[in-house]
Amino acid sequence: TGKTWFYVTKLTADGSLDSSFGHGGVARVSVGVSGFTPTTITRQTDGKLVIGASFDTPPRSAVVRLNADGSLDRSFGNGGVALPPLLGLVDLALGPRDAIVLSGSTSTASAGTSATRWALAQLTPQGALDESFGQAGIETLPGPATTGVNVAALANGDIVAIGQYIRPVPGGATIVYLTRLLASGAIDLGFNDGVPIMVPPSAFYDLVANPDGSVVLGQA
């Protein structure tokens, strides 16, 4: 029928399928749209699962929330699905009170041309765009990075994010940038004067934000 299904599996502490989740430990979910590719998943304090995804054509994003038993949480967004204004969604993180911070990209226009830019957005716990965040719910970040990669939320609500830019030449290197935002979505001028820090190129990046505000980067 053109629908794209994805599966979420839950295991018990001993590695066996958790029969209380979905059907025999596996939840089968469809948002009714083809081209849906899950990219990231995290767990709320109440056991609900938040899943980020991107659509291929046209490029856009989706966030799905499941109940702790694996069923679609129809109180979230529109019947369990929210469609934030990002062209692609790569990562998400939960802020204080289960606000959902999204990392991806958006399109900007200048002098009659459009460009893809690194951007963050935030949803409320109910799945609505949080218009108190950034510029009406979305913050386009400075620098040449074209898409967000990883994002982490600190205990005070501040956000640490990584974006990347691939040089448009054969074999072009991937340039990675790190920045920090306030809980409001504004650039944190106390972090490198608000200028994203260029990190040495690598094949893979991930980050962890420590309770003291320090950041650990992983690369391979």
N, C-alpha and C positions, 0 to 999 in steps of 0.2 A: 504493500500500500504506500510505499515511499517513506514510511516512518523509520527512524533510526532508533534502535534499542541499545541500551548499555546495561551493564551488570555490575552490581556491588556485592561483594562477598564479605561475610563476617566470620571470623574464626574465634574459637574459645581460647583460653589461656594455654591449653594443651595442643593447639593446632588443628583441632577438629572443627568441622562446620558447626556454626551456632544455629540450631534448629528453631530458635525463637525469632530469627531474623529472616524476613522475606519468606521464601519457600525452601525450606531445608537448608537455610544459611545463605541463600542467594536471592537478592532482590533484582527483578527485571523492571526497568524503568524506560518509558518513552515520553518525550515531550511533544510528539506529534509532528516533528519537523525533521526532514532529511538533512544530512550533512552535519549532524551534531557529534562533536568529538570531545569527550571529557578530558580535562587537562590537570585538574587539581581537586583535592578533597580535604576537608578538615572536620573536626567534631566539636560541637558546642558542649557547654558544661551540662546541659540537660540530656545529652546523648543523641540529639539530632545531628544529621550529617549534612554538610553544605558542600555542594559539588559545583565547580566552575567548568565551563566548556566554551568552545568556539564553534561557530558555523562556518562552513567553507564559502558558500555562495548564496547571497552576498555576504561579505565578511561582517560578522556581528558576534555578540556574546550572549551567554545564558548562565544563570545560576539556578540550581535546583536544590530543594531541601527535602530530605527524607526524615520521617519520624524514626525514633529509636528502633522500631520493629521492622524498618525497611520499607514501609508504605510511604507514598508521596504525601508530603505535608501540604495539604490544599489551603491552609491558612496563609501560606507564604506566596507573595507575588500574585500571579494570576493562576490559581489552581495548582500551586506548587512550583511555578517557574517565574523567574524575573528576567527581563531582557534589558540589561544596562546599556548605556550609549557608548560602548567600546567596540572598536572594530575587531579586536581579538582579545581574549582573556587567557593569561598565562598562569597567574597565581592569585591566591587570595589568602587573607588572614583575618582572624577575628579580633576586633578591638574590644575595649571595655563595653559591658552590657550587650555583647553579641552584635555590635555593629560589624558589617562585612566590608572589608577593604579589598578592592580589586586592582590588579595590575595588568595593564595591557597597552593598547594604542588607540589613538583617535586621529581624525583627519582635520587639518587646519588649512585655511585658504588665505593666500596673500598675493596681491598683484595679479589676480586672475589664475593663479596656479594653486594646486592643492598638494599637501605633503602629509605623510604619516608621522605622528609624533608620539613619544612616550607619554603615557597618561595614567592617572589613578582615578578611581571612582569609589564611592561608598554607598552602600545600601543600609537601610534601617533593618532591625531584626524582623520586620514584617515583609521585607523584600522590596520596599519602595526606594527610589533614588533619594538619598539624603541631601536635600538642597542646601543645608547649612554647611556642607563640606565643599571646600574649593570654590569654584565658580558654578553655582547651581548644581552641585553634585559631582563635578568632575574637575580635576586639576591637571592641566597640561604642563609638563615639566620642562625646565630650560635645558639647553645643550642640544647636541646633534642626535642623541639617542632616538631611535624610531619605534621601539617597543619596550614595554616593561618586561622584566623577567621574574625576579623574586621580590617578595614583600613580607615584612614582619611588623607586627604592632607591639609597642612597648606597653608596660603596665599603666603608664599615665596617658595612653592614647596616642602618643607620638608614633610616627611611622618611619621605618627605614626601608628603602627600596633600591633595587638594582635595575638599570635599563641598559640596552645595548644598541650598538650601531655597527652595521657591517659595511665596510668600505666597498663602494660599487665598482670594483675592478676584479678581474679574474684572480681568484685566490685571495681576495681582500680579507684582511684581518678583522676579527670581531673586537670592537672596542667596548669596554664595559664601564659603566658609571654608577657611582653610589651616592645617594643623597638622603636627607632626612627632612620630614615634614612635621609640622605641628598637628595636633589632633583636629584642628579646624580645616586642614588641607593646605594651609599656607606653607610656603618654603620656610624652613627653620634657618634664619640668618645667623644663629649661633653655631651652626655646623658648617665649617669651612666657608663662612660668610655667605652661605646660601648657594654656593657654586658646586655642582656635582663633581665628585672626585673621580678622576680616571683611574681605573684599576688595571694592572697588567693583563694582557690578553690571556685567555685560557680556554680549554675545551668545554668546561662546565663550571657553573657557579651555583652556589646556594648560600644562604645566610641564616644565622641565628642571632636574635637580639637578646642579650643578657639582661637580668633585672636592673643592673646598675647603668644601663644605657649603652654599654660597649657592644660591639658587633663582631661576630666571628664569621669569616668568609671561608667557604670550602671550594676547592678547585682541583681539577685533574688534568 
